[in-house]
Amino acid sequence: MIKKIALIFFAGALVLATGCKTKDVKMNSEKKATTTEHKKVVYQVFTRLFGNTNTTNKPWGTIEENGVGKFNDFTDKALQEIKDLGVTHIWYTGVPHHALVRDYTSYGISNDDPDVVKGRAGSPYAVKDYYNVNPDLAVNPANRLAEFEALIARTHKVGMKVIIDIVPNHIARKYEGKSNPKGVKDFGADDDVSVEYKRDNNFYYIPNTRFEVPDAPKPLNGENHPLVDGKFDEFPAKWTGNGSRMAKPDKNDWYETIKVNYGIRPDGGKDFPELPAGFDKKDYKEHFAFWADKNVPNSWVKFKDIALYWVAKGVDGFRYDMAEMVPYEFWSYMNSAIKMTNPDSFLMAEVYNPREYRNYIHLGKMDYLYDKVETYDKLKDVIQGRSWPDEISGIQYNMMDIEHHMLHFLDNHDEQRLASPEFAGSGERGKPLMVVSTTLSSSPTMIYFGQEVGEPGKEDAGFGTHSRTSIFDYIGVPHHQRWMNNGKFDGGQLSANEKELRDFYKRLLNFSLKSSALMGAYQEIQGANRNIVQGYDKDLYTFARWSKEEQLIVVANFSSTIVSNYEMRVPADLLEKWNVKDGTYTLVDQLYGKYKTELKVTNGEGRASIAIAPSESFILKLQ
């Protein structure tokens, strides 16, 4: 979700020394790197926007005015092109049926009240029915679930895995489980609403108090609508999704959602069994066995059943929204059940508190967490001139025990577009960031649709404004639409620069999929060059990755104006680990295969002449 609350991070800033001491650090401390294990690449796509060819882009536009994409727009051709980009997993964002402002009553769906819906198309994180999908995404809304099941099958056919969202922390204010399987009761159906808290209540209540709509901007930009009256019938009022206990939430609260109760008492105490000491070392099977005979809060069971429902339909994994707002014991319970059904499931979570990373990985049994507040934020600081890149090394070393679990990204639905003026300023300036983000660790890489063609998110969509592609509105995505080329998915309308940028992503991502070195060891070599080598400019960053079969040196130039010419030093301790003796060797760039330089090793130390252009990167392989 767009973050409206302040999250608690490290009490003190991490101080990282320039040119920190060289270390020999093996990646994958928990998961031994092998020649058969390779990188994963996630392609996040906002499902509602992907196939939309309409270019009107009227602020607050309706479907009729601005158009909307459908499941069926993901044709075999489209999916094959995504796969060929170098993608292993596709995250279809916004699939579960969420609250929106459109009349689907003829399909048995009640209308949502615009007073508690953000935008016209609605937030995908205000889920209204977990056992069905967004009717906007179907050619025939009555057949919407079957249309999504067909998309799962098409995705699998081209060799990609399917990820969808689950949002356990909160649901839409007007949740209606119209599609519940037999025997499944709606959220809150058995709640005791006379008390603020009870362990098996699904919600927290403000007894004897009626909910009031916040003093927010007028819904639908002031447009007349029969349900817009500044009221929403909710008695008693419930806590809001971000934890607000006010019957009248603030306009910046997640007022369109209600907080789900996981057995955390209002004073913060835990009202459920806790994992015994040592369970951070145990695998998902032992976690599953632990919960087998435990009595757990009702909300735990409900969300576990929702996840297993989608697993049974062929969904290969989940992205968990705001996972840190739900106790890690619940994640142990649910994730171990998922893994027992599908051991290869891909479970990634939105967690922003570095002090909790290891709890959610080791105790919560998450496969991957967002590496947002460390690597992403640092790379953004570097490209915006607020920081030198040397500090990347300290971040990587300090997370080395969990680096495989820290998913890297530079663009997603929450963040400012990489190519936007508010971030890198162009897709070209984002290139060195992308090379470092992709090659720095053994974790998966994620890109957001349109990133690969330089989408800057310039549109004023209505509720959503520029720099981010709106998740609340019906809108077109111009750069992506040029690649889509009216459903041909051949890039036919792209400019020469956009085609070149997509080619860069294709080369980089496909290299990452097959490189054994990127699943191996890491060593920074900034310290061997910074303040020692003449011409080693401040915006350069250099590090090594290697396995038994492959040795790489990655060089990135974050400057968009400076050409750097220098004699790179490769330290003796690194060459010793590579078993490289004195002599002359060739380093060849793996992105384009055009750049070559000689590595001369004398008395154990290596030197190589480097000439690197602005915003250029090399992945140099030792031949």
C-alpha positions in Angstrom: 0.0 0.0 0.0 1.0 3.7 -0.3 2.5 4.2 3.1 0.5 6.6 5.2 2.0 5.8 8.6 5.5 6.1 9.9 7.2 2.8 10.3 9.8 2.3 13.0 13.3 1.6 11.7 16.8 1.4 13.3 17.2 3.8 16.1 20.5 4.9 14.8 21.8 5.3 11.3 24.1 2.6 10.0 27.5 4.1 9.6 29.5 2.5 6.8 33.1 3.4 6.1 34.2 4.3 2.6 36.4 1.6 1.1 35.6 -0.9 3.9 38.0 -3.7 4.5 37.9 -6.5 1.9 36.1 -9.6 3.1 35.6 -13.1 1.8 31.9 -13.6 2.2 30.0 -16.6 0.9 26.5 -15.8 -0.3 23.6 -18.1 0.5 24.5 -18.8 4.1 21.3 -20.8 4.7 20.9 -22.1 1.1 24.1 -23.6 -0.3 24.7 -22.3 -3.8 24.9 -25.1 -6.4 25.4 -25.1 -10.1 21.8 -26.0 -10.6 20.3 -23.2 -8.6 20.0 -19.9 -10.4 18.4 -16.5 -10.0 14.7 -15.9 -10.1 13.2 -12.8 -11.8 9.7 -11.5 -10.9 7.8 -9.4 -13.3 5.2 -7.4 -11.4 2.3 -6.3 -13.6 -0.7 -4.2 -12.6 -3.3 -6.5 -14.1 -6.0 -3.8 -14.7 -3.5 -1.6 -16.6 -1.5 -4.1 -18.6 -3.7 -4.7 -21.6 -5.4 -1.3 -21.8 -4.9 0.3 -25.2 -6.9 3.4 -24.6 -4.8 6.5 -24.6 -7.4 9.1 -23.4 -6.1 9.4 -19.8 -8.7 11.7 -18.5 -8.3 12.4 -14.8 -11.0 10.4 -12.9 -12.0 8.8 -16.2 -14.5 5.9 -16.3 -13.9 2.6 -18.0 -15.8 3.9 -20.9 -13.6 7.0 -21.1 -10.1 5.5 -20.2 -10.5 1.8 -20.8 -9.3 -1.1 -18.7 -7.2 -4.2 -19.3 -8.5 -7.8 -19.0 -7.1 -11.2 -18.2 -7.5 -12.2 -21.8 -5.1 -9.4 -22.9 -2.3 -11.7 -21.6 -2.2 -13.6 -24.8 0.2 -16.5 -25.5 2.3 -13.9 -27.4 2.3 -11.4 -24.6 3.3 -14.1 -22.0 6.1 -15.4 -24.3 7.5 -12.0 -24.7 7.5 -11.5 -20.9 9.2 -14.9 -20.4 11.8 -14.0 -23.1 12.6 -10.8 -21.3 14.2 -13.1 -18.6 11.3 -13.7 -16.3 10.6 -16.7 -14.1 7.6 -15.5 -12.0 4.8 -13.1 -12.9 3.0 -11.2 -10.1 -0.5 -10.4 -11.2 -1.2 -7.4 -8.9 -4.8 -6.6 -8.1 -6.5 -9.9 -8.9 -8.6 -10.6 -5.7 -12.0 -8.9 -5.9 -11.6 -5.5 -4.3 -13.9 -2.5 -3.7 -14.5 -0.3 -6.7 -17.0 2.2 -8.0 -18.9 0.5 -10.8 -22.3 -1.2 -11.0 -22.0 -5.0 -11.2 -25.4 -5.7 -9.4 -26.6 -7.7 -12.4 -23.9 -10.2 -11.5 -25.0 -10.5 -7.9 -22.3 -8.0 -6.7 -23.4 -5.2 -4.4 -22.3 -1.6 -5.1 -19.5 -0.2 -3.1 -19.9 3.2 -1.4 -17.5 5.8 -2.9 -17.2 7.4 0.5 -15.0 4.5 1.5 -13.3 3.8 -1.8 -10.1 5.4 -2.9 -10.3 6.5 -6.6 -12.8 5.1 -9.0 -11.2 1.8 -9.8 -10.4 1.3 -6.1 -7.4 0.1 -4.1 -6.3 -3.5 -4.8 -5.5 -3.7 -1.1 -9.2 -3.2 0.0 -10.3 -6.8 -0.8 -14.0 -7.4 -0.9 -14.2 -11.1 -1.7 -11.1 -13.3 -1.3 -12.7 -16.3 -3.1 -13.2 -14.4 -6.4 -11.5 -12.0 -8.7 -12.0 -8.4 -9.8 -14.9 -8.2 -12.2 -13.3 -5.4 -14.1 -10.7 -7.8 -15.3 -13.1 -10.2 -17.1 -14.6 -10.0 -20.5 -17.6 -11.7 -19.0 -17.8 -10.8 -15.2 -20.1 -13.8 -14.6 -17.2 -16.0 -15.8 -14.4 -14.0 -14.1 -13.0 -16.8 -12.0 -12.8 -19.2 -15.0 -11.1 -16.4 -17.1 -8.4 -16.1 -14.4 -8.0 -19.8 -14.2 -7.4 -19.8 -17.9 -4.7 -17.2 -17.4 -3.0 -19.3 -14.8 -2.9 -22.2 -17.3 -1.5 -19.9 -20.1 1.2 -18.6 -17.8 2.2 -22.1 -16.8 2.2 -23.2 -20.5 5.0 -20.7 -21.4 7.0 -21.7 -18.3 6.4 -19.0 -15.8 5.0 -19.2 -12.2 2.0 -17.2 -11.0 2.0 -14.9 -7.9 -1.0 -13.0 -6.6 -1.5 -10.7 -3.6 -2.8 -11.7 -0.2 -3.5 -8.9 2.3 -3.9 -10.4 5.7 -3.7 -7.2 7.7 -6.9 -5.6 6.5 -9.9 -6.0 4.2 -12.4 -3.7 2.6 -14.9 -2.0 4.9 -17.7 -3.6 2.9 -16.4 -7.2 2.7 -19.0 -9.6 1.3 -17.9 -13.2 0.8 -20.4 -13.9 -2.0 -18.2 -16.7 -3.4 -17.3 -18.4 -0.1 -16.9 -22.2 -0.4 -19.4 -24.3 1.4 -18.9 -24.1 5.1 -16.8 -20.9 5.0 -18.3 -18.1 7.1 -17.8 -14.4 6.3 -15.3 -12.3 8.3 -17.0 -11.1 11.4 -20.0 -13.4 11.1 -19.5 -14.8 14.6 -17.9 -11.8 16.2 -19.0 -10.5 19.6 -19.4 -6.8 18.7 -20.1 -5.7 22.3 -16.4 -5.7 23.2 -13.3 -4.1 21.7 -11.4 -7.3 21.6 -11.9 -11.1 21.8 -9.4 -13.6 20.5 -11.6 -15.2 17.9 -13.3 -12.0 16.7 -12.1 -11.2 13.2 -12.1 -7.5 13.9 -11.5 -4.9 16.6 -14.5 -2.8 17.6 -15.4 0.6 19.1 -18.5 -0.6 20.9 -21.7 1.5 20.8 -20.1 4.0 18.4 -21.0 4.6 14.8 -18.4 4.9 12.1 -17.9 8.3 10.6 -16.5 9.1 7.1 -13.2 11.1 7.5 -12.9 14.6 6.3 -11.2 13.5 3.0 -11.4 15.1 -0.5 -14.8 14.6 -2.1 -15.1 11.1 -3.6 -14.9 10.9 -7.4 -13.6 14.5 -7.5 -17.0 15.8 -6.5 -19.0 14.0 -9.2 -22.7 13.3 -8.4 -23.2 9.7 -7.4 -26.3 8.2 -5.6 -24.2 6.7 -2.8 -22.0 9.8 -2.1 -23.5 11.4 1.0 -20.6 11.6 3.4 -21.9 8.5 5.3 -21.2 4.8 5.5 -23.3 2.5 7.6 -21.0 0.7 10.1 -22.2 0.0 13.6 -20.3 -0.5 15.8 -17.3 1.1 14.2 -14.2 -1.0 13.6 -10.5 -0.2 13.8 -9.1 1.1 10.6 -6.6 -1.0 8.6 -3.5 0.9 9.6 -4.5 0.5 13.3 -6.4 3.7 13.9 -8.8 3.2 16.8 -10.9 6.3 16.0 -14.5 5.9 14.9 -13.8 8.8 12.5 -10.4 8.0 10.9 -8.1 10.7 9.6 -8.0 11.3 5.9 -4.5 9.9 5.7 -5.5 6.7 7.4 -6.4 3.6 5.4 -10.0 4.5 6.0 -11.2 2.2 3.1 -10.1 -0.8 5.1 -10.6 -2.5 8.5 -8.0 -4.1 10.6 -8.0 -7.9 11.0 -7.5 -9.3 14.5 -4.8 -12.0 14.8 -5.0 -12.5 18.5 -2.9 -9.4 19.4 -4.6 -7.7 22.4 -5.1 -4.0 22.3 -2.2 -3.6 24.8 0.1 -5.5 22.4 0.0 -8.9 24.2 -0.1 -12.1 22.3 -3.2 -14.3 22.8 -1.9 -17.4 21.0 0.8 -20.1 21.4 4.3 -18.8 20.7 7.1 -20.7 18.9 9.5 -22.3 21.3 13.2 -21.3 21.4 15.2 -22.7 18.6 12.4 -22.7 16.0 14.4 -20.1 13.9 16.6 -23.1 13.0 13.8 -25.5 12.1 12.3 -26.1 8.7 8.7 -25.6 7.5 7.8 -29.2 8.2 8.7 -28.9 11.9 6.8 -25.6 12.0 3.8 -27.3 10.4 4.0 -30.1 13.0 4.1 -27.6 15.8 0.8 -26.0 14.8 -1.0 -29.2 14.1 -2.5 -29.6 17.6 -2.7 -25.9 18.6 -5.8 -23.8 19.0 -5.3 -20.6 17.1 -7.3 -17.4 16.5 -10.1 -17.7 13.9 -8.6 -15.2 11.5 -5.5 -17.4 11.2 -7.6 -20.3 10.0 -9.6 -18.1 7.6 -6.5 -16.7 5.8 -4.8 -20.1 5.7 -7.9 -21.5 4.0 -7.8 -18.6 1.5 -4.2 -19.2 0.6 -4.7 -22.9 0.2 -7.8 -22.2 -2.0 -5.6 -20.3 -4.5 -2.8 -22.9 -4.3 -5.3 -25.5 -5.3 -6.2 -23.4 -8.4 -2.5 -23.4 -9.5 -1.2 -20.2 -7.9 2.5 -20.7 -7.2 3.1 -18.0 -4.6 2.0 -14.9 -2.9 3.1 -11.4 -2.2 2.0 -10.4 1.3 1.0 -6.8 1.8 2.3 -5.1 5.0 3.3 -8.4 6.5 5.0 -6.9 9.5 1.6 -5.6 10.8 0.7 -9.3 11.3 2.6 -11.4 13.9 5.3 -13.7 12.6 3.7 -16.7 14.5 0.8 -16.5 12.1 3.1 -16.5 9.1 4.8 -19.7 10.5 1.3 -21.2 10.7 0.2 -20.3 7.2 3.4 -20.5 5.3 4.3 -23.9 6.6 0.8 -25.1 5.5 1.4 -23.7 2.1 4.9 -25.3 1.8 3.5 -28.6 2.9 1.1 -28.4 -0.1 3.7 -26.9 -2.5 7.3 -26.9 -1.3 8.4 -24.8 -4.3 5.9 -22.0 -3.5 7.3 -18.4 -3.8 6.4 -16.4 -0.7 7.5 -12.7 -0.6 6.5 -10.1 1.9 6.5 -6.4 2.4 8.5 -5.7 5.6 10.2 -2.4 6.2 11.7 -2.8 9.7 15.2 -4.2 9.5 15.2 -5.3 13.1 12.4 -7.7 12.2 13.8 -9.1 9.0 15.2 -12.3 10.6 12.1 -13.0 12.6 9.9 -12.9 9.4 12.4 -15.0 7.5 13.4 -17.6 10.1 10.3 -17.7 12.3 7.7 -16.6 9.8 9.1 -18.9 7.1 9.1 -16.2 4.4 11.1 -16.9 1.3 11.8 -13.3 0.5 11.4 -9.8 1.9 11.6 -6.4 0.1 15.1 -5.0 0.3 13.7 -1.5 0.5 15.1 0.5 3.4 18.6 -0.7 2.8 19.7 -1.4 -0.9 16.8 0.3 -2.7 17.0 3.5 -0.6 20.8 3.6 -0.9 20.7 3.3 -4.7 18.1 6.1 -4.9 20.3 8.3 -2.7 23.3 7.5 -4.9 21.6 8.4 -8.2 20.2 11.6 -6.7 23.7 12.7 -5.5 23.0 12.4 -1.7 25.4 9.5 -1.2 28.5 7.9 -2.6 28.1 4.2 -3.7 30.7 2.9 -1.3 28.2 2.4 1.4 26.4 -0.3 -0.7 29.2 -2.7 0.4 28.5 -2.2 4.1 24.8 -2.8 3.5 25.6 -6.0 1.7 28.0 -7.3 4.3 25.7 -6.5 7.2 22.9 -8.6 5.6 25.1 -11.4 4.4 23.4 -14.0 6.6 20.0 -13.2 4.9 21.0 -11.7 1.6 19.5 -14.5 -0.4 16.1 -13.7 1.1 16.2 -9.9 0.4 14.4 -9.4 -2.9 15.9 -6.5 -5.0 13.8 -4.0 -7.0 13.9 -0.4 -8.2 10.3 0.0 -9.3 6.9 -1.2 -8.1 3.4 0.0 -7.7 4.1 1.8 -4.4 7.3 3.6 -5.4 8.2 6.4 -7.7 8.9 5.2 -11.2 12.7 4.6 -11.8 12.6 6.7 -15.0 10.6 9.6 -13.3 12.2 13.0 -12.6 11.6 12.3 -9.0 13.9 9.2 -9.1 16.6 8.6 -11.7 15.2 11.0 -14.3 15.3 8.6 -17.2 15.5 4.9 -18.0 19.1 5.3 -19.2 20.2 6.8 -15.9 18.6 3.9 -14.2 20.8 1.4 -16.0 23.7 1.2 -13.6 21.2 1.0 -10.7 19.6 -2.0 -12.4 22.9 -3.7 -13.0 24.0 -3.4 -9.4 20.6 -4.3 -8.0 20.5 -7.4 -10.2 24.0 -8.7 -9.7 24.8 -7.7 -6.1 23.2 -10.7 -4.4 21.8 -14.1 -4.9 18.2 -12.9 -4.2 15.5 -12.6 -6.8 15.2 -9.5 -8.9 11.9 -7.8 -9.5 10.9 -5.3 -12.2 7.6 -3.5 -12.7 5.8 -3.6 -16.1 6.9 -0.6 -18.2 10.2 -0.2 -16.3 11.9 -2.0 -19.1 10.8 0.7 -21.6 11.4 3.7 -19.4 7.8 4.4 -18.2 8.0 7.6 -16.1 4.5 7.7 -14.6 3.7 11.3 -15.7 -0.1 11.0 -15.7 -2.5 12.8 -13.5 -4.9 9.9 -13.2 -7.2 11.5 -10.6 -6.8 10.0 -7.2 -3.3 8.9 -8.2 -0.9 11.6 -9.3 2.3 11.8 -11.3 5.6 9.9 -10.6 3.7 6.7 -9.7 1.5 4.7 -12.1 -1.8 4.9 -10.4 -3.3 1.9 -8.6 -6.6 3.6 -7.9 -7.7 4.8 -11.4 -8.6 3.6 -14.9 -5.6 4.8 -16.8 -3.3 4.0 -19.7 0.5 3.5 -19.4 2.0 5.2 -22.4 5.5 3.7 -22.8 4.1 0.3 -22.1 1.3 0.8 -24.6 3.9 1.6 -27.3 5.5 -1.7 -26.6 2.1 -3.4 -26.5 1.4 -2.0 -30.0 -2.4 -2.5 -29.9 -2.1 -6.1 -28.8 0.8 -7.2 -31.1 3.3 -7.1 -28.2 6.1 -6.5 -30.5 7.4 -3.1 -29.5 6.3 -1.7 -32.8 5.6 1.8 -31.5 8.7 2.2 -29.3 11.3 4.8 -30.0 14.8 3.7 -30.8 15.9 4.6 -27.2 13.0 2.6 -25.7 13.9 -0.4 -27.8 17.5 -0.2 -26.8 16.5 0.1 -23.1 14.3 -3.0 -23.4 17.1 -4.8 -25.1 19.4 -3.9 -22.1 16.9 -5.3 -19.6 16.6 -8.5 -21.7 20.3 -9.0 -21.8 20.8 -8.3 -18.1 17.9 -10.4 -16.8 18.7 -13.4 -19.1 22.3 -13.3 -18.0 21.3 -13.3 -14.4 19.2 -16.4 -14.9 22.1 -18.5 -16.1 25.0 -17.1 -14.1 26.3 -19.4 -11.4 28.5 -16.6 -10.1 25.5 -14.6 -9.1 24.5 -17.5 -6.7 28.1 -17.6 -5.3 30.4 -15.3 -3.3 30.6 -11.5 -3.1 33.5 -9.2 -2.4 33.6 -5.4 -2.7 36.8 -4.0 -4.3 36.0 -0.4 -3.7 38.7 -0.3 -1.1 41.4 -1.4 -3.5 40.5 1.5 -5.8 39.0 4.4 -3.8 41.5 7.2 -3.0 44.2 5.0 -4.5 43.6 4.9 -8.2 43.8 8.1 -10.2 40.6 8.6 -12.2 38.5 6.4 -10.0 35.7 8.9 -9.8 33.2 9.2 -6.9 30.3 7.7 -8.7 32.0 4.4 -9.6 31.2 1.2 -7.8 33.0 -2.1 -8.3 32.6 -5.6 -6.8 33.3 -9.2 -7.6 30.9 -12.2 -7.8 32.1 -15.8 -8.3 31.5 -19.5 -8.2 33.8 -22.4 -9.1 32.7 -22.1 -12.8 32.6 -18.4 -13.2 34.4 -15.2 -12.0 32.9 -11.8 -12.5 33.8 -8.2 -11.8 30.9 -5.7 -12.0 31.7 -2.1 -12.7 29.0 0.6 -12.6 29.2 4.3 -13.4 26.4 6.1 -11.7 27.4 9.5 -13.2 25.4 10.6 -16.2 28.1 13.1 -17.3 31.6 11.8 -16.5 33.6 9.4 -18.6 36.0 7.5 -16.3 39.4 6.2 -17.5 41.5 4.5 -14.9 43.6 1.4 -14.1 41.4 -0.8 -11.9 43.1 -2.7 -9.1 42.1 -6.2 -8.3 43.3 -7.2 -4.9 45.6 -10.2 -4.3 43.3 -11.9 -1.8 40.5 -12.0 -4.4 42.7 -13.4 -7.1 44.0 -16.0 -4.6 40.5 -17.2 -4.0 40.0 -17.4 -7.8 43.3 -19.3 -8.0 44.5 -16.8 -10.6 48.3 -16.8 -11.0 50.6 -14.2 -12.4 50.0 -13.6 -16.1 47.7 -11.9 -18.6 44.0 -12.7 -18.8 41.0 -11.3 -20.7 38.0 -9.7 -19.1 34.9 -9.7 -21.4 31.7 -7.8 -20.8 28.7 -10.1 -20.6 26.0 -7.6 -21.4 27.0 -6.8 -25.0 30.1 -8.8 -25.6 31.9 -5.8 -27.2 34.0 -4.4 -24.4 37.2 -6.3 -23.5 40.2 -5.4 -21.4 43.3 -7.2 -20.2 43.8 -8.2 -16.6 47.6 -8.3 -15.9 48.5 -10.1 -12.7 51.9 -9.3 -11.2 53.1 -10.4 -7.8 49.5 -11.6 -7.1 47.8 -8.2 -7.7 45.8 -7.5 -10.8 45.4 -4.4 -12.9 43.1 -3.6 -15.8 42.5 -0.5 -17.9 38.9 0.6 -17.7 37.2 3.2 -19.9 33.5 3.5 -18.9 31.0 6.0 -20.3 28.3 7.9 -18.3 25.5 5.6 -17.0 27.4 2.5 -18.3 28.0 -0.8 -16.6 30.2 -3.8 -17.3 29.8 -7.4 -16.1 33.3 -8.5 -16.8 33.9 -12.2 -17.0 37.4 -13.7 -16.5 38.2 -15.8 -19.6 
